[in-house]
Amino acid sequence: MQAAVPDAAMAAHQLRAAGTVSQSPPSVGRRIWLALELLLLFVAAPVGLDFVVHQQRIPLFVALLPVLVIVVVILLLDPTFQLRRELTRWFGWRTALTLLLIFAIGGAAVTYWVKLTHPAWFMDMPTNRPETWKHVMLLYPIGSVLTQEIVYRTFYFHRYGPLFGRFALFGLLLNGPLFGLAHIVVGTPFAVISTCITGLLFAIRYHTARSFWAVWIEHTLWGWLVFTVGLNHYFFTGIPNP
């Protein structure tokens, strides 16, 4: 059984997931490997997914499976990662307060913008397709948010934190654009740009709160807003999942 390290030792590494037990600074060779791996999984893979989904007409969920399997296997085989530690770390009232405050202000602004600029879309799904909307509200946090946060927050921060070292801020800021790039498969500039912004928000939340569940809740709230107020029109690939 792996021994837990003191919180002070974990705090010494700025970009680090809550599930980290301990990690030594990587060698030059290890840094090169991690950099190439990051480029492959977070840059080349989204571009490849965009091709196979839109050119080969393969459903998105099917195309994503190989990437998800690779990420999960790497995490599970990593002796410096503890899933139990990652999933049992909660968050305090200050985190909850800032999370809800940002969502309340930002959500109100987004809702007003949709109603003003896309009145035909506003509340389209809950009004005209209530059963579909209910299913999305139920399945989205489990089927989509859970997967995205494991890959783009848990895996990214744990795996590549040592790569950035004293340039931890760059690693943090990079997470937003990489999350936006993942949405290139949707096929709309709005989807890419908006998820760059929310991706940075989620990265900062995860980095400061050190809680998977804090960022999972925040991501879920914003996703629910998208499908409720009408922004789902910007997030449809046109390729049905099985």
TORVEX-491108 format. One line per 3 residues: number of its first residue (from 1); their letters; for each residue x, z, y negated of N, C-alpha, C. Coordinates in nm, 3 decimals, m for minus. Example, Ala and Ser with C-alpha at 12.3 -4.5 7.8 and 13.67 -1.06 7.14 Angstrom:
BEGIN
1) AS) 1.319/0.780/0.569/1.230/0.780/0.450/1.320/0.780/0.330  1.285/0.708/0.225/1.367/0.714/0.106/1.290/0.787/m0.003
// end
This chain:
BEGIN
1) MQA) 0.085/0.000/0.119/0.000/0.000/0.000/0.089/0.000/m0.125  0.047/m0.081/m0.226/0.126/m0.091/m0.347/0.102/0.029/m0.437  0.210/0.079/m0.494/0.198/0.194/m0.582/0.166/0.149/m0.722
4) AVP) 0.076/0.221/m0.787/0.040/0.188/m0.925/0.153/0.229/m1.017  0.170/0.155/m1.125/0.273/0.189/m1.223/0.206/0.252/m1.343  0.279/0.333/m1.419/0.221/0.398/m1.535/0.170/0.295/m1.636
7) DAA) 0.068/0.339/m1.714/0.012/0.250/m1.815/0.119/0.205/m1.914  0.215/0.291/m1.946/0.320/0.256/m2.042/0.402/0.139/m1.991  0.426/0.136/m1.861/0.504/0.026/m1.804/0.427/m0.104/m1.812
10) MAA) 0.295/m0.096/m1.790/0.212/m0.215/m1.800/0.204/m0.263/m1.944  0.199/m0.169/m2.038/0.186/m0.205/m2.179/0.310/m0.276/m2.230  0.422/m0.262/m2.160/0.546/m0.327/m2.202/0.536/m0.478/m2.190
13) HQL) 0.445/m0.526/m2.108/0.424/m0.670/m2.090/0.297/m0.707/m2.164  0.308/m0.785/m2.270/0.195/m0.807/m2.359/0.086/m0.894/m2.297  0.126/m1.002/m2.232/0.027/m1.090/m2.171/0.015/m1.054/m2.024
16) RAA) m0.074/m0.963/m1.994/m0.080/m0.916/m1.856/m0.222/m0.878/m1.819  m0.266/m0.920/m1.705/m0.401/m0.888/m1.660/m0.412/m0.742/m1.620  m0.535/m0.691/m1.622/m0.557/m0.552/m1.582/m0.521/m0.532/m1.435
19) GTV) m0.523/m0.638/m1.357/m0.494/m0.625/m1.215/m0.347/m0.626/m1.181  m0.260/m0.629/m1.280/m0.117/m0.632/m1.254/m0.066/m0.496/m1.206  0.016/m0.498/m1.104/0.083/m0.376/m1.059/0.219/m0.367/m1.126
22) SQS) 0.303/m0.467/m1.109/0.433/m0.472/m1.176/0.488/m0.613/m1.162  0.563/m0.655/m1.261/0.629/m0.785/m1.256/0.762/m0.777/m1.330  0.864/m0.835/m1.272/0.994/m0.840/m1.337/1.003/m0.966/m1.422
25) PPS) 1.085/m0.964/m1.527/1.105/m1.085/m1.608/1.151/m1.199/m1.519  1.093/m1.318/m1.533/1.129/m1.429/m1.444/1.264/m1.490/m1.478  1.327/m1.546/m1.378/1.453/m1.618/m1.398/1.425/m1.751/m1.467
28) VGR) 1.531/m1.821/m1.506/1.514/m1.951/m1.571/1.442/m2.049/m1.478  1.483/m2.049/m1.352/1.419/m2.136/m1.255/1.271/m2.105/m1.238  1.240/m1.974/m1.236/1.101/m1.932/m1.223/1.019/m1.973/m1.345
31) RIW) 1.079/m1.964/m1.462/1.010/m2.006/m1.584/0.977/m2.155/m1.582  1.071/m2.234/m1.536/1.049/m2.378/m1.526/0.935/m2.407/m1.429  0.937/m2.338/m1.315/0.831/m2.356/m1.215/0.695/m2.319/m1.273
34) LAL) 0.687/m2.205/m1.341/0.560/m2.160/m1.398/0.511/m2.256/m1.506  0.603/m2.308/m1.587/0.565/m2.403/m1.692/0.507/m2.531/m1.631  0.571/m2.581/m1.526/0.522/m2.701/m1.460/0.388/m2.675/m1.392
37) ELL) 0.375/m2.558/m1.333/0.249/m2.521/m1.268/0.136/m2.512/m1.369  0.164/m2.451/m1.484/0.063/m2.439/m1.590/0.019/m2.578/m1.637  0.114/m2.668/m1.658/0.081/m2.803/m1.701/m0.004/m2.875/m1.596
40) LLF) 0.028/m2.852/m1.470/m0.045/m2.919/m1.362/m0.189/m2.868/m1.352  m0.206/m2.735/m1.354/m0.338/m2.677/m1.333/m0.427/m2.679/m1.457  m0.366/m2.667/m1.576/m0.448/m2.652/m1.697/m0.447/m2.774/m1.789
43) VAA) m0.364/m2.874/m1.757/m0.365/m2.997/m1.836/m0.395/m3.118/m1.746  m0.312/m3.137/m1.644/m0.331/m3.253/m1.557/m0.461/m3.244/m1.477  m0.493/m3.126/m1.427/m0.614/m3.111/m1.345/m0.742/m3.143/m1.424
46) PVG) m0.762/m3.091/m1.547/m0.882/m3.128/m1.623/m0.892/m3.278/m1.650  m0.778/m3.342/m1.680/m0.779/m3.487/m1.703/m0.816/m3.560/m1.575  m0.762/m3.514/m1.461/m0.796/m3.573/m1.333/m0.941/m3.553/m1.297
49) LDF) m0.993/m3.433/m1.327/m1.135/m3.405/m1.300/m1.225/m3.497/m1.382  m1.186/m3.520/m1.506/m1.264/m3.609/m1.592/m1.271/m3.749/m1.530  m1.162/m3.793/m1.473/m1.158/m3.926/m1.411/m1.248/m3.934/m1.288
52) VVH) m1.231/m3.838/m1.197/m1.306/m3.847/m1.071/m1.456/m3.823/m1.091  m1.491/m3.742/m1.191/m1.632/m3.716/m1.216/m1.700/m3.838/m1.279  m1.635/m3.896/m1.379/m1.701/m4.005/m1.452/m1.672/m4.144/m1.396
55) QQR) m1.556/m4.161/m1.334/m1.523/m4.293/m1.278/m1.560/m4.304/m1.130  m1.538/m4.196/m1.056/m1.570/m4.197/m0.914/m1.708/m4.139/m0.884  m1.773/m4.085/m0.989/m1.909/m4.029/m0.978/m1.918/m3.915/m0.878
58) IPL) m1.813/m3.834/m0.871/m1.813/m3.717/m0.782/m1.869/m3.598/m0.859  m1.965/m3.525/m0.801/m2.022/m3.408/m0.870/m1.915/m3.310/m0.913  m1.934/m3.250/m1.030/m1.833/m3.163/m1.089/m1.796/m3.048/m0.997
61) FVA) m1.894/m2.982/m0.936/m1.866/m2.867/m0.851/m1.777/m2.906/m0.733  m1.802/m3.023/m0.676/m1.721/m3.071/m0.564/m1.578/m3.100/m0.610  m1.565/m3.163/m0.727/m1.433/m3.197/m0.778/m1.352/m3.072/m0.814
64) LLP) m1.420/m2.965/m0.853/m1.353/m2.841/m0.894/m1.299/m2.760/m0.777  m1.356/m2.777/m0.660/m1.323/m2.691/m0.547/m1.174/m2.682/m0.515  m1.100/m2.794/m0.509/m0.956/m2.782/m0.478/m0.881/m2.696/m0.577
67) VLV) m0.912/m2.709/m0.706/m0.845/m2.629/m0.809/m0.878/m2.482/m0.791  m1.004/m2.452/m0.766/m1.046/m2.313/m0.748/m0.979/m2.250/m0.627  m0.968/m2.326/m0.520/m0.905/m2.275/m0.398/m0.758/m2.243/m0.426
70) IVV) m0.689/m2.332/m0.496/m0.547/m2.310/m0.528/m0.530/m2.183/m0.610  m0.613/m2.165/m0.712/m0.603/m2.047/m0.799/m0.627/m1.919/m0.721  m0.732/m1.917/m0.641/m0.767/m1.797/m0.564/m0.657/m1.763/m0.464
73) VIL) m0.604/m1.863/m0.397/m0.498/m1.840/m0.298/m0.373/m1.783/m0.365  m0.335/m1.839/m0.480/m0.217/m1.789/m0.551/m0.236/m1.643/m0.589  m0.355/m1.608/m0.639/m0.381/m1.470/m0.678/m0.377/m1.376/m0.558
76) LLD) m0.444/m1.415/m0.450/m0.453/m1.328/m0.334/m0.319/m1.308/m0.265  m0.231/m1.407/m0.275/m0.099/m1.397/m0.212/0.004/m1.330/m0.302  m0.035/m1.302/m0.426/0.058/m1.242/m0.522/0.063/m1.090/m0.501
79) PTF) 0.178/m1.035/m0.459/0.187/m0.891/m0.434/0.180/m0.807/m0.561  0.192/m0.870/m0.679/0.184/m0.795/m0.803/0.042/m0.791/m0.860  m0.054/m0.843/m0.784/m0.192/m0.845/m0.833/m0.282/m0.762/m0.742
82) QLR) m0.368/m0.682/m0.805/m0.466/m0.603/m0.731/m0.606/m0.637/m0.782  m0.684/m0.701/m0.697/m0.820/m0.739/m0.736/m0.904/m0.618/m0.768  m0.886/m0.511/m0.692/m0.965/m0.390/m0.715/m0.938/m0.333/m0.853
85) REL) m0.812/m0.334/m0.895/m0.778/m0.285/m1.028/m0.844/m0.372/m1.135  m0.843/m0.503/m1.112/m0.902/m0.595/m1.209/m1.053/m0.573/m1.224  m1.121/m0.548/m1.113/m1.267/m0.541/m1.115/m1.322/m0.401/m1.139
88) TRW) m1.236/m0.302/m1.147/m1.286/m0.165/m1.169/m1.249/m0.112/m1.308  m1.188/m0.195/m1.389/m1.154/m0.153/m1.524/m1.268/m0.189/m1.619  m1.331/m0.090/m1.678/m1.443/m0.112/m1.767/m1.394/m0.116/m1.911
91) FGW) m1.478/m0.088/m2.009/m1.435/m0.093/m2.149/m1.512/0.012/m2.229  m1.459/0.046/m2.346/m1.516/0.151/m2.428/m1.621/0.104/m2.526  m1.676/0.198/m2.602/m1.785/0.166/m2.693/m1.739/0.081/m2.811
94) RTA) m1.614/0.094/m2.852/m1.564/0.011/m2.962/m1.562/m0.136/m2.922  m1.519/m0.162/m2.801/m1.520/m0.300/m2.751/m1.662/m0.353/m2.743  m1.753/m0.270/m2.692/m1.894/m0.311/m2.682/m1.952/m0.339/m2.820
97) LTL) m1.919/m0.254/m2.917/m1.973/m0.270/m3.051/m1.923/m0.399/m3.116  m1.793/m0.426/m3.109/m1.740/m0.548/m3.170/m1.792/m0.672/m3.098  m1.806/m0.663/m2.966/m1.858/m0.774/m2.888/m1.998/m0.811/m2.934
100) LLI) m2.084/m0.710/m2.946/m2.224/m0.733/m2.985/m2.235/m0.776/m3.130  m2.149/m0.720/m3.216/m2.154/m0.755/m3.358/m2.114/m0.901/m3.380  m2.007/m0.944/m3.316/m1.962/m1.083/m3.328/m2.068/m1.178/m3.273
103) FAI) m2.129/m1.140/m3.161/m2.232/m1.226/m3.103/m2.356/m1.232/m3.192  m2.393/m1.121/m3.250/m2.511/m1.118/m3.335/m2.493/m1.208/m3.458  m2.378/m1.196/m3.523/m2.352/m1.276/m3.643/m2.331/m1.424/m3.606
106) GGA) m2.244/m1.448/m3.509/m2.217/m1.585/m3.469/m2.337/m1.652/m3.406  m2.411/m1.577/m3.323/m2.528/m1.633/m3.259/m2.638/m1.669/m3.358  m2.654/m1.587/m3.460/m2.753/m1.616/m3.564/m2.715/m1.743/m3.640
109) AVT) m2.587/m1.757/m3.670/m2.540/m1.876/m3.741/m2.559/m2.002/m3.657  m2.527/m1.994/m3.528/m2.542/m2.109/m3.439/m2.690/m2.145/m3.424  m2.775/m2.046/m3.408/m2.918/m2.070/m3.394/m2.975/m2.140/m3.517
112) YWV) m2.936/m2.093/m3.634/m2.984/m2.154/m3.759/m2.935/m2.297/m3.771  m2.808/m2.321/m3.732/m2.752/m2.456/m3.740/m2.826/m2.553/m3.647  m2.856/m2.511/m3.526/m2.927/m2.598/m3.432/m3.069/m2.628/m3.484
115) KLT) m3.136/m2.526/m3.533/m3.271/m2.547/m3.585/m3.271/m2.640/m3.705  m3.165/m2.632/m3.785/m3.157/m2.714/m3.906/m3.117/m2.858/m3.875  m3.021/m2.877/m3.785/m2.966/m3.010/m3.761/m3.025/m3.083/m3.640
118) HPA) m3.076/m3.007/m3.544/m3.136/m3.069/m3.424/m3.272/m3.004/m3.393  m3.367/m3.020/m3.481/m3.497/m2.953/m3.461/m3.567/m2.993/m3.331  m3.545/m3.116/m3.284/m3.609/m3.160/m3.159/m3.550/m3.090/m3.038
121) WFM) m3.425/m3.042/m3.049/m3.359/m2.972/m2.939/m3.392/m2.823/m2.936  m3.431/m2.770/m3.050/m3.440/m2.625/m3.065/m3.537/m2.563/m2.963  m3.486/m2.470/m2.884/m3.563/m2.399/m2.781/m3.627/m2.494/m2.679
124) DMP) m3.563/m2.610/m2.661/m3.619/m2.713/m2.573/m3.635/m2.666/m2.429  m3.530/m2.606/m2.373/m3.536/m2.568/m2.231/m3.635/m2.455/m2.203  m3.631/m2.344/m2.273/m3.728/m2.238/m2.243/m3.872/m2.278/m2.275
127) TNR) m3.891/m2.372/m2.368/m4.026/m2.414/m2.404/m4.082/m2.519/m2.310  m4.002/m2.621/m2.279/m4.050/m2.735/m2.200/m4.012/m2.728/m2.053  m3.909/m2.651/m2.021/m3.866/m2.638/m1.881/m3.838/m2.492/m1.849
130) PET) m3.940/m2.409/m1.857/m3.917/m2.265/m1.843/m3.860/m2.224/m1.707  m3.900/m2.292/m1.600/m3.847/m2.255/m1.468/m3.700/m2.288/m1.456  m3.662/m2.405/m1.508/m3.520/m2.443/m1.509/m3.440/m2.344/m1.592
133) WKH) m3.495/m2.307/m1.707/m3.426/m2.213/m1.796/m3.405/m2.078/m1.727  m3.506/m2.030/m1.654/m3.494/m1.903/m1.583/m3.385/m1.909/m1.477  m3.378/m2.022/m1.405/m3.275/m2.037/m1.303/m3.136/m2.040/m1.365
136) VML) m3.123/m2.108/m1.479/m2.994/m2.114/m1.548/m2.953/m1.975/m1.595  m3.047/m1.901/m1.653/m3.016/m1.766/m1.700/m2.968/m1.676/m1.586  m3.022/m1.698/m1.468/m2.987/m1.616/m1.353/m2.855/m1.659/m1.289
139) LYP) m2.836/m1.790/m1.274/m2.722/m1.840/m1.198/m2.597/m1.861/m1.282  m2.611/m1.887/m1.411/m2.496/m1.917/m1.495/m2.391/m1.806/m1.495  m2.428/m1.678/m1.511/m2.325/m1.573/m1.511/m2.247/m1.563/m1.381
142) IGS) m2.314/m1.595/m1.269/m2.251/m1.581/m1.138/m2.177/m1.709/m1.098  m2.246/m1.822/m1.112/m2.189/m1.947/m1.064/m2.088/m2.010/m1.157  m2.099/m1.986/m1.287/m2.011/m2.052/m1.382/m1.917/m1.955/m1.453
145) VLT) m1.971/m1.853/m1.517/m1.888/m1.761/m1.596/m1.787/m1.689/m1.509  m1.829/m1.642/m1.395/m1.740/m1.569/m1.305/m1.618/m1.653/m1.270  m1.643/m1.778/m1.233/m1.534/m1.868/m1.195/m1.442/m1.897/m1.313
148) QEI) m1.501/m1.929/m1.428/m1.421/m1.964/m1.546/m1.333/m1.847/m1.590  m1.387/m1.727/m1.587/m1.310/m1.612/m1.633/m1.200/m1.573/m1.535  m1.223/m1.591/m1.407/m1.117/m1.565/m1.309/m1.002/m1.661/m1.330
151) VYR) m1.033/m1.788/m1.356/m0.928/m1.889/m1.373/m0.860/m1.877/m1.508  m0.939/m1.871/m1.616/m0.883/m1.883/m1.750/m0.845/m1.750/m1.815  m0.887/m1.641/m1.762/m0.842/m1.514/m1.816/m0.762/m1.437/m1.710
154) TFY) m0.823/m1.398/m1.599/m0.752/m1.320/m1.499/m0.627/m1.393/m1.449  m0.645/m1.513/m1.399/m0.532/m1.588/m1.342/m0.431/m1.626/m1.449  m0.478/m1.682/m1.559/m0.388/m1.729/m1.665/m0.302/m1.616/m1.720
157) FHR) m0.363/m1.504/m1.756/m0.287/m1.396/m1.818/m0.194/m1.328/m1.717  m0.240/m1.315/m1.595/m0.154/m1.251/m1.495/m0.038/m1.342/m1.455  m0.070/m1.466/m1.428/0.029/m1.559/m1.374/0.132/m1.602/m1.478
160) YGP) 0.087/m1.629/m1.599/0.175/m1.690/m1.698/0.217/m1.596/m1.810  0.174/m1.471/m1.806/0.222/m1.374/m1.903/0.373/m1.366/m1.907  0.440/m1.353/m1.791/0.587/m1.345/m1.791/0.653/m1.472/m1.844
163) LFG) 0.585/m1.586/m1.835/0.643/m1.711/m1.883/0.666/m1.709/m2.033  0.571/m1.649/m2.107/0.580/m1.650/m2.253/0.670/m1.540/m2.308  0.683/m1.429/m2.234/0.772/m1.323/m2.275/0.748/m1.275/m2.417
166) RFA) 0.852/m1.283/m2.502/0.840/m1.234/m2.639/0.756/m1.328/m2.727  0.719/m1.445/m2.672/0.629/m1.536/m2.743/0.486/m1.519/m2.692  0.450/m1.395/m2.670/0.318/m1.364/m2.612/0.204/m1.416/m2.698
169) LFG) 0.222/m1.412/m2.830/0.116/m1.459/m2.919/0.087/m1.607/m2.896  0.191/m1.685/m2.871/0.172/m1.827/m2.843/0.091/m1.845/m2.715  0.122/m1.767/m2.613/0.047/m1.775/m2.488/m0.098/m1.741/m2.507
172) LLL) m0.125/m1.643/m2.594/m0.261/m1.604/m2.625/m0.336/m1.716/m2.697  m0.272/m1.773/m2.799/m0.336/m1.879/m2.878/m0.355/m2.007/m2.796  m0.265/m2.031/m2.702/m0.274/m2.150/m2.619/m0.395/m2.148/m2.527
175) NGP) m0.440/m2.028/m2.492/m0.551/m2.016/m2.398/m0.678/m2.084/m2.449  m0.702/m2.078/m2.581/m0.821/m2.140/m2.638/m0.823/m2.290/m2.619  m0.720/m2.363/m2.665/m0.717/m2.508/m2.645/m0.720/m2.550/m2.499
178) LFG) m0.656/m2.474/m2.412/m0.660/m2.508/m2.270/m0.801/m2.493/m2.215  m0.872/m2.390/m2.261/m1.011/m2.372/m2.219/m1.097/m2.486/m2.273  m1.069/m2.530/m2.395/m1.142/m2.644/m2.450/m1.112/m2.771/m2.371
181) LAH) m0.986/m2.792/m2.334/m0.949/m2.909/m2.256/m1.021/m2.913/m2.122  m1.048/m2.797/m2.067/m1.120/m2.791/m1.939/m1.258/m2.854/m1.950  m1.313/m2.857/m2.071/m1.447/m2.911/m2.093/m1.446/m3.058/m2.133
184) IVV) m1.329/m3.124/m2.121/m1.323/m3.267/m2.148/m1.413/m3.344/m2.052  m1.435/m3.286/m1.935/m1.518/m3.350/m1.834/m1.663/m3.362/m1.881  m1.705/m3.278/m1.974/m1.842/m3.286/m2.026/m1.863/m3.417/m2.101
187) GTP) m1.757/m3.463/m2.168/m1.766/m3.594/m2.232/m1.809/m3.595/m2.376  m1.817/m3.478/m2.441/m1.854/m3.474/m2.582/m1.748/m3.397/m2.661  m1.708/m3.448/m2.777/m1.612/m3.376/m2.861/m1.662/m3.236/m2.898
190) FAV) m1.792/m3.223/m2.917/m1.848/m3.093/m2.954/m1.818/m2.989/m2.847  m1.833/m3.027/m2.720/m1.808/m2.934/m2.610/m1.663/m2.887/m2.609  m1.570/m2.980/m2.632/m1.428/m2.945/m2.631/m1.392/m2.854/m2.748
193) IST) m1.437/m2.891/m2.868/m1.402/m2.813/m2.988/m1.465/m2.674/m2.985  m1.593/m2.668/m2.950/m1.661/m2.538/m2.949/m1.604/m2.444/m2.844  m1.564/m2.498/m2.729/m1.507/m2.412/m2.626/m1.362/m2.374/m2.655
196) CIT) m1.294/m2.453/m2.739/m1.163/m2.408/m2.789/m1.180/m2.279/m2.868  m1.284/m2.276/m2.952/m1.309/m2.160/m3.037/m1.352/m2.040/m2.953  m1.451/m2.060/m2.866/m1.497/m1.947/m2.784/m1.390/m1.906/m2.683
199) GLL) m1.310/m2.003/m2.637/m1.201/m1.969/m2.545/m1.100/m1.877/m2.610  m1.069/m1.901/m2.737/m0.979/m1.813/m2.810/m1.041/m1.675/m2.828  m1.171/m1.672/m2.856/m1.242/m1.544/m2.868/m1.233/m1.465/m2.738
202) FAI) m1.259/m1.532/m2.626/m1.255/m1.465/m2.496/m1.113/m1.421/m2.461  m1.015/m1.501/m2.497/m0.874/m1.465/m2.469/m0.835/m1.339/m2.546  m0.873/m1.334/m2.673/m0.843/m1.216/m2.754/m0.916/m1.094/m2.698
205) RYH) m1.039/m1.113/m2.658/m1.116/m1.002/m2.601/m1.048/m0.949/m2.475  m1.009/m1.039/m2.387/m0.946/m0.998/m2.261/m0.811/m0.930/m2.287  m0.737/m0.986/m2.381/m0.605/m0.933/m2.412/m0.613/m0.793/m2.474
208) TAR) m0.712/m0.770/m2.558/m0.724/m0.641/m2.627/m0.798/m0.537/m2.543  m0.904/m0.578/m2.474/m0.984/m0.482/m2.397/m0.927/m0.458/m2.258  m0.846/m0.553/m2.208/m0.793/m0.544/m2.072/m0.905/m0.523/m1.969
211) SFW) m1.020/m0.586/m1.995/m1.134/m0.568/m1.906/m1.196/m0.703/m1.873  m1.199/m0.736/m1.745/m1.264/m0.859/m1.700/m1.411/m0.857/m1.735  m1.474/m0.741/m1.722/m1.619/m0.734/m1.743/m1.658/m0.747/m1.889
214) AVW) m1.570/m0.707/m1.979/m1.598/m0.724/m2.122/m1.607/m0.872/m2.156  m1.510/m0.950/m2.109/m1.510/m1.093/m2.141/m1.617/m1.166/m2.060  m1.649/m1.117/m1.942/m1.756/m1.178/m1.862/m1.891/m1.162/m1.933
217) IEH) m1.917/m1.045/m1.986/m2.041/m1.021/m2.059/m2.047/m1.107/m2.186  m1.935/m1.111/m2.259/m1.934/m1.189/m2.383/m1.954/m1.338/m2.355  m1.888/m1.389/m2.254/m1.903/m1.529/m2.215/m2.047/m1.557/m2.172
220) TLW) m2.105/m1.467/m2.097/m2.243/m1.483/m2.052/m2.340/m1.490/m2.170  m2.324/m1.404/m2.268/m2.411/m1.404/m2.385/m2.406/m1.536/m2.460  m2.287/m1.588/m2.481/m2.274/m1.715/m2.552/m2.330/m1.830/m2.469
223) GWL) m2.311/m1.826/m2.339/m2.368/m1.930/m2.253/m2.519/m1.927/m2.254  m2.576/m1.808/m2.245/m2.722/m1.795/m2.253/m2.773/m1.852/m2.385  m2.700/m1.826/m2.493/m2.741/m1.879/m2.624/m2.742/m2.031/m2.622
226) VFT) m2.638/m2.091/m2.565/m2.628/m2.237/m2.559/m2.751/m2.297/m2.491  m2.788/m2.242/m2.376/m2.899/m2.298/m2.299/m3.036/m2.261/m2.356  m3.039/m2.163/m2.443/m3.166/m2.121/m2.500/m3.199/m2.197/m2.628
229) VGL) m3.102/m2.210/m2.719/m3.132/m2.269/m2.850/m3.127/m2.421/m2.850  m3.071/m2.482/m2.745/m3.073/m2.627/m2.737/m2.939/m2.696/m2.732  m2.830/m2.621/m2.736/m2.697/m2.681/m2.733/m2.659/m2.736/m2.596
232) NHY) m2.742/m2.708/m2.496/m2.715/m2.761/m2.362/m2.708/m2.913/m2.362  m2.767/m2.979/m2.462/m2.759/m3.125/m2.470/m2.615/m3.173/m2.490  m2.530/m3.088/m2.542/m2.390/m3.121/m2.561/m2.305/m3.092/m2.437
235) FFT) m2.364/m3.026/m2.338/m2.286/m2.978/m2.223/m2.336/m3.034/m2.091  m2.379/m3.159/m2.090/m2.430/m3.221/m1.969/m2.343/m3.340/m1.933  m2.286/m3.341/m1.813/m2.195/m3.449/m1.772/m2.269/m3.576/m1.733
238) GIP) m2.395/m3.563/m1.692/m2.470/m3.679/m1.644/m2.451/m3.706/m1.497  m2.363/m3.629/m1.432/m2.336/m3.644/m1.288/m2.399/m3.522/m1.219  m2.505/m3.541/m1.139/m2.572/m3.425/m1.078/m2.485/m3.358/m0.974
241) NP) m2.495/m3.224/m0.968/m2.430/m3.149/m0.862/m2.516/m3.154/m0.738  m2.458/m3.136/m0.619/m2.536/m3.143/m0.495/m2.633/m3.026/m0.487
// end
